[in-house]
Amino acid sequence: MISSSRSALIFTHSVISPAQHLPFDVLSEIFKYLPDLELAEEAESEVISPKTGPYILRPAKYPWYLTRICSAWRYAALYEARLWSRVHVEVGHRSPSPGKVELLREYLSRSRNQPLFVSIHCTWVGGAEENALLSVLFPTSNRWVFFSLHVLSKCLSTFHALADSFPNLETLHLYVAHQGPRTGTTDVHEIFHNAPRLHTVRFRNSEDRSIFPMPLDQLRVYHGPTSSIPPESGYEWISNLRWCSFAANRRQTDWILDPNAKVTAPYMRELSIQERILSVNTVAIFKMLTLPNLEILRIESTDRARLCPAITSLLHRSACILTELCLDIPDLDLDMTTVLEDTPQVTKLRLTAKKVLSSFFSPWTYNPETHMEAPCLLQYLEHLDLGRCTFTPHAEITLMQAIRSRWQVPQTSTLSADKYFGGPSVHSVVRLRSFQVPYKFQRTKRSQKKDLKVWKAEGLDIQFGPGSLNRL
């Protein structure tokens, strides 16, 4: 009796479920956009792992289970080839089972002639023809438009068979995991040297120093180490970039150290440089570039003395208007304020430093009485992130005074907050909107802790801890 009642409930639910009565064309249109739900986030990530995407070699997972809901869903899923256009495969050091090979072959056949978005995590050492999964997948490389590869350095030779096989490749994400001590020789892998439609390259930086020749002149986005760039490629290709992030991981780079190198990149809006060895490469890059439309600048370096004049020279030469500045350097003091003086339009500032002196925050304090003669720095600052900084005791007090002046309206003032800070009849100083500080501020003096609670209650977004990492 109970069993028959449960069956009746299931049958009734399936009959009245709206999903069971969707027309074929509506289902097909829904399935068409399913692959794009996660692609936007993954396209911005460094490397896609097969473990974060669909388990295409497991029949119980997406998108296989869509064919087992009902006959209408099955027909719609098989009809929409784009539903089967994303391929995530993990190729281990063992030979795959025949069942997985057949699943991959069936999956690719259902994609028909659709462009493919491929992600491979490979630890296989050997020829591609010796691995059944790669033997099935590689012949479809002419349809790949997106390729994410997570591979061991010793496995790169497996992918040499793909050279000259990317006529439609547009985006490349690459992470080469290096194992063991580095050798004195540098390996050159001409896997992507002939990709006529490639425009976006993102390398996840590692200890590997392999060189990957590719059509640099046609790139619009480059994120990767300088060691991967062939020295003979020159530097003129930088002028075509819209977004650039260098990890300067090589001590001497011929195309950077050329004293006559001058490049103007009129389309570049964001530049990031991560210097892990010496600042000579960072300074040389700044001296070489002119970026008239630069809006976002991120820098990680260890040599503040050379870095400050180089940044100032770049800003003066480019005459650009920065809106976001991110600095990761050892110490922050008055020398760095010269850089902030040249970036008055910055609205978002992120700083990471092992030691912050009080003199660094003194020019930030807003005083309406003296502002006309001595204006405060960063008048348009709205978001301040200091969550990864270490302050001296006096610097902490000076910072609190500066924040108070940029948020709190004096009780003696008859103006509202909008008119006090942002009115054109006053000084057009923008009121702070968010403030991020280290966890240490939760254990600060009672008076300062009370101020933080009051400001947070009034609407200032205060966060404790590093929060979003200062990643380059």
C-alpha positions in Angstrom: 0.0 0.0 0.0 2.8 2.4 0.9 4.7 1.5 -2.2 1.7 2.1 -4.5 1.1 5.5 -2.8 4.7 6.6 -3.3 4.5 5.6 -7.0 1.3 7.6 -7.4 3.0 10.7 -5.8 6.0 10.4 -8.1 3.8 10.0 -11.2 1.6 13.0 -10.1 4.7 15.1 -9.6 6.1 14.2 -13.0 2.8 15.1 -14.7 2.4 18.5 -13.1 6.1 19.5 -13.3 6.5 22.4 -15.7 9.9 21.1 -16.9 8.2 18.1 -18.3 6.1 20.2 -20.6 8.7 22.6 -22.1 8.6 22.7 -25.9 11.5 21.2 -27.8 12.7 24.6 -29.1 12.7 26.1 -25.5 14.7 23.2 -24.1 17.2 23.4 -27.0 17.6 27.2 -26.4 18.2 26.6 -22.7 20.8 23.9 -23.3 22.6 26.2 -25.8 23.5 28.6 -23.0 24.4 26.0 -20.3 28.1 25.8 -21.3 28.5 29.5 -20.8 27.5 29.6 -17.2 31.0 28.9 -15.9 33.1 29.9 -18.9 33.1 33.6 -18.0 34.8 33.0 -14.7 37.2 30.3 -16.1 38.2 32.6 -19.0 39.6 35.0 -16.4 41.4 32.4 -14.3 45.0 31.3 -14.9 44.4 27.6 -15.5 41.3 25.5 -15.6 41.6 22.3 -13.7 39.5 19.3 -15.0 38.4 18.8 -11.4 36.6 22.1 -11.5 34.8 21.5 -14.7 32.3 18.8 -15.9 33.3 15.2 -15.4 32.8 14.3 -19.0 34.1 10.8 -18.5 31.6 10.0 -15.8 28.1 9.1 -17.2 26.4 10.2 -13.9 27.6 13.8 -14.2 26.8 16.8 -16.4 26.0 16.8 -19.3 25.3 13.1 -19.6 22.4 13.1 -17.0 20.4 15.5 -19.1 19.7 12.7 -21.5 18.1 10.6 -18.8 15.4 12.9 -17.5 12.9 12.0 -20.2 12.7 11.4 -23.9 12.1 15.1 -24.7 15.2 16.2 -22.7 17.2 13.5 -24.4 16.2 14.6 -27.9 17.0 18.3 -27.0 20.3 17.4 -25.4 21.4 15.3 -28.4 20.2 18.0 -30.9 22.1 20.8 -29.3 25.8 20.1 -30.2 27.0 23.1 -28.2 26.1 21.3 -25.0 29.0 18.9 -25.7 31.6 21.5 -26.7 33.5 21.7 -23.4 36.1 18.9 -22.9 37.8 18.4 -19.5 40.1 15.5 -19.4 42.7 14.2 -16.9 45.4 12.1 -18.5 47.2 10.2 -15.8 50.4 8.1 -16.0 48.3 4.9 -16.4 46.6 3.8 -19.6 42.9 4.7 -19.6 40.2 2.1 -19.5 38.4 1.2 -22.7 35.1 2.5 -21.2 36.5 6.0 -20.7 37.9 6.0 -24.3 34.5 5.1 -25.7 32.8 7.8 -23.6 35.2 10.5 -24.9 34.7 9.3 -28.5 30.9 9.5 -28.0 31.1 12.9 -26.3 33.2 14.4 -29.2 30.8 12.8 -31.8 27.9 14.6 -30.2 29.7 18.0 -30.4 29.7 17.5 -34.2 31.4 20.5 -35.8 31.1 22.9 -32.9 34.2 24.9 -31.6 35.7 23.1 -28.6 36.8 24.5 -25.2 39.4 22.0 -24.1 41.1 21.6 -20.7 43.8 18.9 -20.1 45.6 17.9 -16.9 48.4 15.7 -18.0 51.0 13.6 -16.2 51.4 11.1 -19.0 55.0 10.6 -20.2 55.3 9.2 -23.7 54.0 9.7 -27.2 50.4 10.8 -27.8 49.8 7.8 -30.0 50.5 5.6 -27.0 47.6 7.1 -25.0 44.1 6.2 -26.1 42.5 9.4 -24.7 45.0 11.7 -26.5 44.7 9.7 -29.7 41.0 10.4 -29.7 41.2 14.0 -28.6 44.2 15.4 -30.7 42.6 14.9 -34.1 40.0 17.5 -33.1 42.6 20.3 -32.4 41.5 22.1 -35.5 38.2 22.9 -33.7 39.9 24.1 -30.4 39.2 27.8 -29.7 40.1 27.6 -26.0 42.9 25.5 -24.6 43.9 25.2 -20.9 46.9 22.9 -20.2 48.2 21.9 -16.8 51.2 19.7 -17.5 54.5 18.5 -16.0 57.6 19.9 -17.7 58.7 16.4 -18.6 55.4 15.8 -20.4 55.5 18.7 -22.8 57.1 16.6 -25.5 53.8 14.7 -25.7 52.1 17.8 -27.1 54.7 18.5 -29.8 52.5 16.5 -32.1 50.0 19.4 -32.0 52.4 21.8 -33.7 50.7 23.5 -36.7 47.3 22.1 -35.5 45.6 25.2 -34.1 44.0 27.2 -36.9 41.2 28.4 -34.7 42.8 28.7 -31.3 42.1 32.1 -29.6 42.8 31.7 -25.9 45.6 29.7 -24.3 46.0 29.1 -20.5 49.2 27.2 -19.6 50.8 26.0 -16.4 54.0 24.0 -16.5 54.8 22.3 -13.2 58.5 21.9 -12.8 59.8 19.0 -10.8 63.4 18.6 -9.5 66.3 21.1 -9.8 66.5 23.3 -12.8 69.1 22.5 -15.4 71.3 25.0 -17.2 69.7 24.4 -20.5 66.4 26.1 -21.6 63.9 24.0 -23.5 62.1 25.4 -26.5 58.6 24.1 -27.3 57.2 25.2 -30.7 53.8 23.9 -30.0 51.9 27.2 -30.5 54.2 29.0 -32.9 51.6 28.7 -35.7 48.2 29.9 -34.3 46.9 32.6 -36.6 43.9 33.5 -34.4 45.6 33.4 -31.0 45.0 36.7 -29.1 45.0 35.8 -25.3 47.8 34.0 -23.5 47.9 33.4 -19.8 50.8 31.6 -18.1 50.7 30.6 -14.5 54.1 31.4 -13.2 56.3 28.5 -12.0 59.9 27.5 -11.7 59.9 26.3 -15.2 62.0 28.4 -17.7 60.8 26.9 -21.0 60.4 29.1 -24.0 57.3 29.0 -26.1 57.5 30.7 -29.5 54.1 32.0 -30.6 52.7 34.9 -32.8 53.3 37.7 -30.3 52.4 40.4 -32.7 48.8 39.4 -32.8 48.3 39.1 -29.0 45.9 41.5 -27.2 46.4 39.9 -23.7 49.6 38.5 -22.3 50.0 37.2 -18.7 53.2 35.3 -18.1 56.9 35.2 -17.2 59.5 37.0 -19.3 61.4 33.7 -19.5 58.8 32.2 -21.8 59.4 34.9 -24.5 62.1 34.2 -27.1 64.8 36.8 -26.9 64.8 37.2 -30.7 61.1 38.3 -30.6 62.0 41.9 -29.8 59.7 44.2 -27.9 57.6 45.9 -30.6 54.8 43.4 -30.0 54.0 45.0 -26.7 52.4 48.0 -28.5 49.4 45.9 -29.5 48.5 44.7 -26.0 45.4 45.8 -24.2 46.3 44.0 -21.0 49.7 42.9 -19.8 51.2 41.2 -16.8 54.9 40.3 -16.6 56.6 38.1 -14.1 60.2 39.2 -14.4 61.8 35.9 -13.4 65.0 36.1 -15.4 68.0 38.1 -14.4 69.0 39.3 -17.9 66.6 39.7 -20.7 68.1 41.1 -23.9 64.9 42.8 -25.2 64.3 44.5 -21.9 67.8 45.7 -21.3 68.2 47.4 -24.7 68.8 51.1 -23.8 67.3 52.2 -27.1 64.0 50.3 -26.7 61.0 52.7 -26.9 57.5 51.3 -27.1 54.2 53.2 -27.1 51.2 51.0 -26.3 48.1 53.2 -26.9 45.6 50.5 -26.2 47.0 49.2 -22.9 44.7 49.9 -19.9 46.2 47.5 -17.3 49.9 46.7 -16.5 51.2 44.3 -13.9 54.8 43.6 -13.1 56.0 41.0 -10.6 59.7 41.2 -9.9 61.0 38.3 -7.9 64.8 38.7 -8.4 66.0 42.2 -9.0 64.2 45.5 -9.9 66.5 46.1 -12.9 63.9 44.4 -15.2 61.0 46.4 -13.8 62.9 49.7 -14.1 64.0 48.9 -17.6 60.4 48.0 -18.6 59.1 51.3 -17.2 61.8 53.3 -19.1 60.9 51.6 -22.3 57.1 52.0 -22.2 54.8 54.9 -22.9 51.1 54.2 -22.0 48.8 57.1 -22.6 45.6 55.2 -21.7 46.8 53.3 -18.7 44.2 53.0 -16.0 45.4 50.2 -13.7 49.0 49.7 -12.5 50.1 46.8 -10.2 53.7 46.4 -9.1 55.5 43.9 -6.8 59.2 44.7 -6.3 61.9 44.7 -3.7 63.9 47.9 -4.6 61.9 51.0 -3.6 64.8 53.4 -4.3 64.9 52.6 -8.0 61.2 51.9 -8.4 59.8 55.3 -7.3 61.7 57.4 -9.9 60.9 54.8 -12.6 57.1 55.0 -11.8 57.2 58.8 -11.7 59.0 58.9 -15.1 56.4 56.6 -16.7 53.5 58.6 -15.4 54.9 61.9 -16.6 55.9 60.5 -20.0 52.6 58.8 -20.5 50.3 61.6 -19.2 47.8 58.9 -18.2 45.1 58.9 -15.6 45.4 56.1 -13.2 42.2 55.0 -11.4 43.6 51.9 -9.6 47.1 51.5 -8.0 48.5 48.3 -6.4 51.9 48.3 -4.8 53.7 45.5 -3.0 57.1 46.8 -1.8 59.1 46.4 1.5 58.7 49.9 3.0 56.3 52.8 2.6 57.5 56.3 3.6 57.8 59.8 2.1 59.6 58.6 -1.0 56.5 56.8 -2.2 54.3 59.8 -1.7 55.9 61.3 -4.8 54.2 58.5 -6.7 50.8 59.3 -5.1 51.2 62.9 -5.9 51.3 62.0 -9.6 48.2 59.8 -9.3 45.5 62.2 -8.0 42.6 60.4 -9.8 43.1 57.1 -8.1 39.9 55.7 -6.6 41.2 52.3 -5.5 44.5 51.8 -3.7 46.0 48.5 -2.5 49.2 48.5 -0.6 51.3 45.6 0.7 54.4 46.4 2.8 56.4 45.0 5.7 56.9 48.3 7.3 54.7 51.5 7.0 56.0 54.7 8.6 53.8 57.5 9.9 55.2 60.0 7.5 53.6 58.1 4.7 50.0 58.8 5.9 50.5 62.4 7.1 49.7 64.0 3.7 46.5 62.1 3.5 44.7 64.1 6.2 41.9 66.3 4.8 41.7 69.8 6.5 39.1 72.1 5.0 40.9 75.2 6.4 44.2 74.5 4.7 43.1 72.4 1.8 43.2 75.3 -0.8 46.8 76.0 0.0 47.9 72.4 0.8 45.5 69.9 -0.6 45.6 66.4 0.7 46.7 63.4 -1.4 44.4 61.1 -3.3 41.3 63.4 -3.2 39.2 60.9 -5.2 40.1 57.8 -3.1 37.1 55.6 -2.3 38.6 52.2 -1.6 41.7 51.7 0.5 43.1 48.2 1.1 45.9 47.9 3.7 45.0 44.4 4.9 48.5 43.1 4.2 50.6 45.9 5.7 52.6 46.1 9.0 52.5 49.4 10.7 54.7 51.1 13.2 52.7 52.2 16.3 52.8 55.9 15.3 51.8 55.0 11.8 48.7 53.4 13.1 47.7 56.5 14.9 48.4 58.7 11.9 46.4 56.4 9.6 43.4 56.6 12.0 43.6 60.4 11.9 43.6 60.4 8.1 40.7 58.0 7.9 38.7 60.1 10.4 39.3 63.2 8.2 38.1 61.4 5.1 34.9 60.0 6.6 33.7 61.8 9.7 32.0 65.2 9.4 33.0 67.5 12.2 30.1 68.2 14.7 30.8 72.0 14.3 30.1 71.8 10.6 26.7 72.8 9.2 27.2 71.0 6.0 25.9 67.5 5.1 28.4 64.7 4.3 27.9 65.1 0.5 28.5 68.9 0.6 31.3 68.6 3.1 33.3 66.2 1.0 32.1 66.2 -2.6 30.4 69.5 -3.3 32.1 71.6 -6.0 31.6 74.7 -3.9 33.9 73.2 -1.3 36.9 71.2 -2.3 35.6 68.1 -4.2 37.2 65.6 -1.9 35.5 62.2 -2.2 34.4 60.5 0.9 35.9 57.1 1.7 33.6 54.1 1.0 35.6 51.1 2.1 38.6 50.5 4.3 40.6 47.3 4.8 43.1 46.9 7.6 45.0 44.0 9.3 43.5 41.8 12.0 45.7 43.7 14.5 43.3 46.6 14.4 40.7 44.5 16.2 43.1 44.6 19.2 43.9 48.2 19.0 43.2 50.9 21.6 39.7 51.2 23.0 39.2 54.7 21.6 40.3 53.7 18.1 38.2 50.5 18.2 35.2 52.5 19.2 35.8 54.8 16.3 35.9 51.8 13.9 32.6 50.5 15.3 30.9 53.9 14.9 32.2 54.4 11.4 31.0 50.9 10.4 27.6 51.6 11.8 27.4 54.9 9.9 28.1 53.0 6.6 31.8 52.8 6.1 32.7 49.3 4.8 35.5 48.1 7.2 37.1 44.7 6.7 39.8 43.1 8.8 42.5 40.9 7.4 44.0 40.5 3.9 40.8 39.7 2.2 41.3 39.7 -1.6 45.0 38.9 -2.1 47.2 41.4 -3.9 47.8 39.0 -6.8 49.4 40.1 -9.9 
